Amino acid sequence: MTASSGSTIQPPGHQGRWPYLLGLWLLAFVLLPNIPFVLVRMVTTFNQAPFAMLYALIGTMVGLMGWSIVPALLMALAFAFNLTLLISEFFGLDLRDALEQAHLILELNPLTEPLYVAGVIGCLASLGATIFVIHRQFERLRRLSPWLGMVTVMLLPVPLTLVSGKVHSLNGELRDWAGYLWENGLAGDDGAPETVVSAVTRSGFAGDRAIAERRHLVLVVVEAMGMLDDPAADAAVFGGETGHLRISRGVIPYEGSTTAAEMRELCGTTESFRAIRDQARSGAGCLPARLRDLGYRTSGLHGMTEMFYDRQRWWPEVGLDDVRFLEDLKDEPGLGLCGGVFTGICDQDLVATIFSRVRGAAGPQFIYWLTLNSHIPVSAEVTRETGCDKAPAPFATDRVCTLGRMWAGIIEKLAKGLAEPGLPPMDVLIVGDHAPPLFLPSDRRQFQPDVVPWVLLQTP
């Protein structure tokens, strides 16, 4: 049969089909899986380009796969790792910490934070749509030449890096990604630990004079307490009435997340807590262990679950003999529950517990307290309770105000406790762990980069 003079028979691979097939391929392996991460990148420095290349590489191999479940599963695994790395970078976590502690998401209550809920829904929608398109259009996606996919892989870094105003070569993107993975968890713990500048050493806390006087010592690491850049805001946190106390202040550099700060202050090292937990290294040289050897009774308090970063395992190894967590404290009188996403014992209530342990003690005490309630995100209810929804000044935003007034409340209550008559000689060192990982750049700019504050309160 001969076609009529006004038409031609088009083979299945005619060029007119390629725009449609390419559009499907770009939708499944470029647009849909990258949407949530590109949106986040607009307010963070997260480097999405290598993951976009990974998604496109999976799409390039789709023609070699005979079943749609294979590329769908590979995309789901890549997406999960993408999300884990984003969370690690955003919160300053070691990658292995994020992977090890992923099961603790069951201990959190993300429904109390609308931003987290929106993020979860957005990620699930993006991944679900990606898998749906791959499954429904699998045979069409297989027709695309793998060479077109490889071209896409090579070109992707350009538009993705332009989103953040940065342009890197392909080699630069891969080098950045490999370097990040190496520095954040894949390098191992085999290197020699480095000593660091800590508030303990900088302030002279637990020095020879304090030990000779058998002074009670309290170390408080305050969750997400960064160094405010505005002097008026800083004064609102640290400028409260302190009566007859001796006071000294300063800043120290920080790296990493809360556990890194704990190792910095308790053990004076950059080493990961995992080395202590897994008994690869001894905690005998850490501050609590040394004070215990000098006759101090040592204890640790944290209002969150004992499973959070395995603190019930490694705190005793650094010399904290009496450790108490949410499981131990929740039934004690006078201790209530606070917090939204991270629900635990109220920080304000634990201050009284600290002073009750000191009063009437037979010997000198060392108490380590890791606070909880200023963990990001802080609920809108706390913002209203602190009055930051209506009058955030001198803080720049209501979110910074909420954190600042929570920190000020802890410092004020500790100072008032130290001013009570009849208290034995006592030193309290208060230090931030890291700057708050606030989402908006306008909030993050309120804090000095790479440093956290400390204040030492001492009775006469």
C-alpha positions as CSV (number, residue, x, y, z in Angstrom):
1,M,0.0,0.0,0.0
2,T,1.3,3.5,-0.9
3,A,0.7,6.5,1.2
4,S,-1.3,9.3,-0.3
5,S,0.6,12.2,-1.7
6,G,-0.4,14.5,1.2
7,S,1.1,12.4,4.0
8,T,4.1,10.2,4.8
9,I,4.3,7.2,7.1
10,Q,6.5,8.1,10.2
11,P,8.6,5.5,11.9
12,P,8.2,4.9,15.7
13,G,11.5,6.8,16.3
14,H,10.6,9.9,14.4
15,Q,12.1,13.1,15.7
16,G,8.7,14.5,16.4
17,R,8.5,12.2,19.4
18,W,11.7,13.2,21.0
19,P,10.5,16.5,22.6
20,Y,7.8,14.6,24.4
21,L,10.1,11.8,25.5
22,L,12.7,14.3,26.7
23,G,10.1,16.3,28.6
24,L,9.0,13.1,30.4
25,W,12.6,12.2,31.2
26,L,13.4,15.7,32.5
27,L,10.2,15.6,34.6
28,A,11.0,12.3,36.2
29,F,14.8,12.6,36.7
30,V,15.5,16.3,37.0
31,L,12.5,18.5,37.9
32,L,10.4,16.4,40.4
33,P,13.2,15.0,42.6
34,N,15.1,18.2,42.9
35,I,12.2,20.7,43.6
36,P,12.3,20.6,47.4
37,F,16.0,20.8,47.6
38,V,16.4,23.6,45.2
39,L,13.7,25.6,47.2
40,V,15.7,25.0,50.4
41,R,18.9,26.0,48.6
42,M,17.5,29.5,48.1
43,V,17.9,30.1,51.8
44,T,20.9,27.8,52.6
45,T,24.2,26.9,51.1
46,F,23.4,23.3,50.5
47,N,25.0,22.0,47.2
48,Q,22.3,20.2,45.3
49,A,24.1,19.9,42.0
50,P,25.9,16.6,42.7
51,F,22.6,14.9,43.8
52,A,20.9,16.3,40.7
53,M,23.6,14.7,38.6
54,L,23.0,11.4,40.5
55,Y,19.3,11.5,39.7
56,A,20.0,12.2,36.1
57,L,22.6,9.4,36.0
58,I,19.9,6.9,37.3
59,G,17.7,8.2,34.5
60,T,20.4,7.7,31.9
61,M,20.6,4.0,32.9
62,V,16.8,3.5,32.7
63,G,17.1,2.0,29.2
64,L,19.1,-0.9,30.6
65,M,16.6,-1.8,33.2
66,G,13.8,-4.2,32.4
67,W,11.5,-3.4,35.4
68,S,10.3,0.0,36.6
69,I,10.8,-0.9,40.3
70,V,14.6,-0.8,39.8
71,P,14.9,2.9,38.9
72,A,12.1,3.8,41.3
73,L,13.9,2.1,44.2
74,L,17.3,3.7,43.2
75,M,15.6,7.1,43.1
76,A,14.0,6.6,46.5
77,L,17.4,5.6,48.0
78,A,19.1,8.6,46.5
79,F,16.4,10.9,47.6
80,A,16.6,9.5,51.2
81,F,20.4,10.1,51.2
82,N,19.9,13.5,49.7
83,L,17.5,14.5,52.5
84,T,19.8,13.0,55.2
85,L,22.8,15.0,54.0
86,L,20.7,18.2,53.8
87,I,19.5,17.7,57.4
88,S,23.1,17.0,58.5
89,E,24.5,20.2,56.9
90,F,21.6,22.4,58.1
91,F,21.9,21.3,61.8
92,G,25.7,20.9,61.7
93,L,25.5,17.2,62.3
94,D,28.2,14.6,61.5
95,L,26.8,12.5,58.7
96,R,27.3,9.3,60.7
97,D,25.4,10.8,63.6
98,A,22.5,11.6,61.4
99,L,22.4,8.1,60.0
100,E,22.9,6.4,63.4
101,Q,20.3,8.5,65.2
102,A,17.6,8.4,62.4
103,H,15.5,6.0,64.5
104,L,15.0,8.7,67.1
105,I,12.6,10.5,64.8
106,L,10.0,8.4,66.6
107,E,10.8,10.3,69.8
108,L,10.0,13.7,68.2
109,N,6.7,15.4,67.6
110,P,7.0,17.2,64.2
111,L,3.3,17.9,64.1
112,T,3.9,20.8,66.5
113,E,6.0,22.7,63.9
114,P,4.1,23.8,60.7
115,L,7.4,24.3,58.8
116,Y,8.4,20.7,59.5
117,V,5.0,19.4,58.5
118,A,5.1,21.4,55.2
119,G,8.6,20.1,54.6
120,V,7.6,16.4,55.1
121,I,4.6,16.8,52.9
122,G,6.6,18.5,50.2
123,C,9.3,15.8,50.2
124,L,6.8,13.0,50.1
125,A,4.9,14.7,47.3
126,S,8.1,15.2,45.3
127,L,9.3,11.6,45.8
128,G,5.8,10.1,45.2
129,A,5.3,12.1,42.0
130,T,8.8,11.0,40.8
131,I,8.0,7.3,41.4
132,F,4.6,7.6,39.8
133,V,5.9,9.1,36.6
134,I,8.7,6.5,36.4
135,H,6.2,3.6,36.9
136,R,3.5,4.9,34.5
137,Q,5.8,6.1,31.8
138,F,8.6,3.5,32.1
139,E,8.4,2.1,28.6
140,R,8.5,5.6,27.1
141,L,11.4,6.7,29.3
142,R,13.4,3.7,28.1
143,R,13.3,4.9,24.5
144,L,15.4,8.0,25.3
145,S,19.0,7.7,24.1
146,P,21.4,7.4,27.1
147,W,23.6,10.0,25.4
148,L,21.0,12.7,25.9
149,G,20.9,11.7,29.6
150,M,24.7,12.0,29.8
151,V,24.5,15.5,28.3
152,T,22.0,16.5,30.9
153,V,24.2,15.1,33.6
154,M,27.1,17.2,32.4
155,L,25.0,20.4,32.1
156,L,23.1,20.3,35.3
157,P,25.6,21.9,37.6
158,V,25.3,25.2,35.7
159,P,21.7,26.1,36.4
160,L,21.8,24.6,39.9
161,T,24.8,26.6,41.1
162,L,23.4,29.7,39.6
163,V,20.5,29.5,42.0
164,S,22.8,30.5,44.8
165,G,24.8,32.9,42.8
166,K,27.8,30.6,42.5
167,V,29.3,29.0,39.4
168,H,31.5,25.9,39.8
169,S,32.9,23.6,37.2
170,L,31.8,20.0,37.1
171,N,35.0,18.9,38.7
172,G,34.5,21.6,41.4
173,E,31.0,20.3,42.2
174,L,32.2,16.7,42.6
175,R,35.3,17.8,44.6
176,D,33.0,19.9,47.0
177,W,30.7,17.0,47.4
178,A,33.4,14.4,48.1
179,G,35.1,16.8,50.5
180,Y,31.8,17.3,52.4
181,L,31.2,13.6,52.7
182,W,34.8,13.0,53.8
183,E,34.8,15.7,56.5
184,N,31.3,14.8,57.8
185,G,31.5,11.2,58.5
186,L,33.2,9.0,55.9
187,A,36.8,9.8,56.9
188,G,36.6,7.6,60.1
189,D,37.9,8.4,63.5
190,D,41.4,7.1,63.1
191,G,43.1,10.5,63.1
192,A,44.6,11.9,66.3
193,P,42.2,14.1,68.2
194,E,43.0,17.8,68.3
195,T,42.7,19.9,71.4
196,V,40.4,22.9,71.1
197,V,39.7,26.2,72.7
198,S,36.9,25.6,75.2
199,A,35.0,27.8,77.6
200,V,36.3,25.6,80.4
201,T,40.0,26.4,79.6
202,R,39.4,30.0,78.5
203,S,37.4,30.9,81.6
204,G,39.6,29.1,84.1
205,F,36.7,27.1,85.3
206,A,37.6,24.2,87.6
207,G,41.1,25.6,88.0
208,D,43.6,25.1,90.8
209,R,42.0,27.8,93.1
210,A,38.5,26.3,92.7
211,I,39.7,22.8,93.5
212,A,41.7,24.0,96.5
213,E,38.7,25.8,97.9
214,R,36.5,22.7,97.2
215,R,34.0,24.9,95.3
216,H,30.9,23.3,93.8
217,L,31.2,23.4,90.0
218,V,28.3,23.5,87.5
219,L,28.8,23.4,83.7
220,V,25.8,24.4,81.6
221,V,25.8,23.8,77.9
222,V,22.9,25.8,76.5
223,E,21.2,24.5,73.4
224,A,21.6,26.7,70.3
225,M,23.0,29.7,72.1
226,G,24.9,31.7,69.6
227,M,26.7,35.1,70.0
228,L,24.3,37.9,69.1
229,D,25.8,40.5,66.9
230,D,23.7,43.5,68.2
231,P,25.0,44.9,71.5
232,A,21.5,45.8,72.7
233,A,20.3,42.2,72.1
234,D,23.4,40.8,73.7
235,A,22.8,43.0,76.8
236,A,19.2,41.7,77.0
237,V,20.6,38.1,77.4
238,F,23.6,38.7,79.5
239,G,23.0,42.1,81.2
240,G,20.6,41.0,83.9
241,E,21.0,41.7,87.6
242,T,23.7,39.5,89.1
243,G,24.1,41.1,92.5
244,H,27.3,40.4,94.3
245,L,28.5,37.6,91.9
246,R,31.9,37.7,90.2
247,I,31.3,37.6,86.5
248,S,33.6,37.1,83.5
249,R,32.6,36.7,79.8
250,G,34.0,35.8,76.5
251,V,33.6,33.9,73.2
252,I,35.1,30.8,71.8
253,P,35.1,29.2,68.3
254,Y,32.8,26.3,67.7
255,E,32.4,23.5,65.1
256,G,29.8,20.9,64.6
257,S,26.6,20.2,66.6
258,T,25.7,19.7,70.3
259,T,27.7,16.5,70.8
260,A,30.8,18.2,69.4
261,A,30.3,21.0,72.0
262,E,29.9,18.4,74.7
263,M,33.2,16.8,73.8
264,R,34.8,20.3,73.5
265,E,33.8,21.3,77.0
266,L,33.9,17.9,78.8
267,C,37.0,16.5,77.2
268,G,38.7,19.5,75.5
269,T,38.9,17.6,72.1
270,T,37.6,17.5,68.6
271,E,37.1,13.8,68.9
272,S,33.6,12.4,68.3
273,F,31.6,11.1,71.2
274,R,31.5,7.8,69.3
275,A,35.1,7.1,70.2
276,I,34.2,7.3,73.9
277,R,30.9,5.4,73.5
278,D,32.5,2.6,71.5
279,Q,35.5,2.5,73.9
280,A,37.9,3.2,71.1
281,R,39.4,5.8,73.4
282,S,39.3,6.3,77.2
283,G,37.4,9.1,78.9
284,A,39.8,9.1,81.8
285,G,41.2,12.5,80.8
286,C,37.9,14.2,80.6
287,L,37.0,16.9,83.2
288,P,34.4,14.9,85.1
289,A,36.7,11.9,85.5
290,R,39.6,14.1,86.7
291,L,37.3,15.9,89.2
292,R,36.0,12.5,90.4
293,D,39.6,11.5,91.1
294,L,39.9,14.6,93.2
295,G,37.0,13.7,95.4
296,Y,34.1,15.4,93.6
297,R,30.8,13.7,93.2
298,T,29.9,13.9,89.5
299,S,26.5,14.0,87.8
300,G,24.8,14.8,84.5
301,L,21.3,16.1,83.7
302,H,19.4,16.3,80.4
303,G,15.7,16.7,80.0
304,M,15.5,14.6,76.8
305,T,15.5,10.8,76.4
306,E,18.6,8.9,77.3
307,M,18.7,7.4,73.9
308,F,19.3,10.7,72.2
309,Y,22.9,10.3,70.9
310,D,23.4,7.4,73.3
311,R,24.2,9.7,76.2
312,Q,23.3,7.0,78.7
313,R,26.3,5.0,77.3
314,W,29.0,7.6,76.9
315,W,28.3,10.1,79.7
316,P,29.4,7.6,82.4
317,E,32.6,6.9,80.3
318,V,33.7,10.5,80.7
319,G,33.3,10.4,84.4
320,L,29.6,11.3,85.1
321,D,28.6,8.8,87.7
322,D,25.0,9.9,88.4
323,V,23.2,10.6,85.0
324,R,19.5,11.5,84.8
325,F,17.4,11.9,81.7
326,L,13.7,12.2,80.8
327,E,13.1,8.6,81.8
328,D,14.5,9.3,85.3
329,L,13.2,12.8,85.9
330,K,9.6,12.8,84.5
331,D,8.0,11.5,87.8
332,E,10.0,13.8,90.1
333,P,7.8,16.4,91.9
334,G,8.3,20.0,90.6
335,L,9.5,18.9,87.2
336,G,7.1,19.5,84.3
337,L,7.3,18.9,80.5
338,C,8.0,21.6,78.0
339,G,8.8,21.9,74.3
340,G,7.1,21.2,71.0
341,V,9.0,19.0,68.6
342,F,11.6,18.1,71.3
343,T,9.4,17.5,74.4
344,G,11.3,17.0,77.7
345,I,11.8,18.3,81.2
346,C,11.5,22.1,81.5
347,D,14.8,23.8,81.7
348,Q,13.5,26.3,84.3
349,D,12.5,23.5,86.6
350,L,15.9,21.8,86.4
351,V,17.6,24.9,87.8
352,A,16.0,24.1,91.2
353,T,17.2,20.5,91.0
354,I,20.8,21.7,90.6
355,F,20.7,23.9,93.7
356,S,19.0,21.2,95.7
357,R,21.9,18.8,95.0
358,V,24.4,21.4,96.1
359,R,22.7,22.4,99.4
360,G,23.6,20.0,102.2
361,A,26.0,18.0,100.1
362,A,28.7,16.1,102.1
363,G,31.4,17.0,99.6
364,P,32.0,19.1,96.5
365,Q,29.8,18.5,93.5
366,F,30.4,18.7,89.8
367,I,27.1,18.9,87.9
368,Y,26.9,18.9,84.1
369,W,23.6,20.2,82.6
370,L,22.7,20.1,78.9
371,T,19.6,22.3,78.3
372,L,16.9,21.3,75.9
373,N,14.0,23.8,75.4
374,S,15.8,26.2,73.1
375,H,16.3,23.5,70.5
376,I,15.2,24.6,67.1
377,P,12.3,24.8,66.2
378,V,10.8,26.6,69.2
379,S,7.0,26.5,69.2
380,A,4.8,29.5,68.5
381,E,3.3,29.0,72.0
382,V,6.7,29.9,73.6
383,T,6.9,32.9,71.3
384,R,3.6,34.2,72.8
385,E,4.6,33.3,76.3
386,T,7.8,35.3,76.1
387,G,5.9,38.3,74.5
388,C,8.1,38.1,71.4
389,D,5.0,38.0,69.1
390,K,4.2,41.5,70.1
391,A,7.3,43.1,71.3
392,P,10.5,41.5,70.1
393,A,12.8,44.5,70.6
394,P,15.7,44.8,71.1
395,F,15.9,41.6,69.1
396,A,15.5,41.9,65.4
397,T,12.9,39.2,64.9
398,D,10.4,37.3,67.0
399,R,12.3,34.0,66.4
400,V,15.6,35.5,67.7
401,C,13.7,37.2,70.5
402,T,12.2,33.9,71.6
403,L,15.6,32.2,71.8
404,G,17.2,35.2,73.5
405,R,14.6,35.5,76.2
406,M,14.8,31.7,76.9
407,W,18.6,32.0,77.3
408,A,18.2,35.1,79.5
409,G,15.7,33.2,81.7
410,I,18.1,30.4,82.4
411,I,21.0,32.8,83.2
412,E,18.7,34.9,85.4
413,K,17.4,32.0,87.3
414,L,20.9,30.6,87.9
415,A,22.1,34.0,89.0
416,K,19.2,34.3,91.5
417,G,20.0,30.8,92.9
418,L,23.6,31.8,93.4
419,A,22.6,34.9,95.3
420,E,20.5,33.0,97.9
421,P,22.0,33.1,101.4
422,G,23.6,30.0,102.9
423,L,24.8,28.6,99.6
424,P,28.3,27.1,99.7
425,P,31.0,28.5,97.4
426,M,30.0,27.7,93.8
427,D,31.0,28.5,90.2
428,V,28.6,28.2,87.3
429,L,30.0,28.2,83.7
430,I,27.3,28.8,81.0
431,V,28.3,28.3,77.3
432,G,26.5,27.9,74.0
433,D,27.0,24.8,71.9
434,H,26.5,26.3,68.5
435,A,24.7,29.1,66.7
436,P,21.0,28.4,66.3
437,P,20.3,26.7,62.9
438,L,17.5,29.1,62.0
439,F,15.9,28.7,58.6
440,L,15.7,32.3,57.4
441,P,19.0,34.1,56.4
442,S,17.6,37.3,58.1
443,D,17.6,35.4,61.4
444,R,21.0,33.8,61.0
445,R,22.6,37.2,60.3
446,Q,21.8,38.3,63.8
447,F,24.6,36.0,65.1
448,Q,28.3,36.3,64.8
449,P,29.7,33.5,62.6
450,D,31.7,30.6,64.1
451,V,31.7,31.7,67.7
452,V,29.6,31.1,70.8
453,P,29.4,33.1,74.1
454,W,30.3,32.0,77.6
455,V,29.7,33.5,81.0
456,L,31.2,32.4,84.4
457,L,29.2,33.2,87.5
458,Q,31.0,32.9,90.8
459,T,29.9,33.3,94.4
460,P,32.4,35.2,96.7
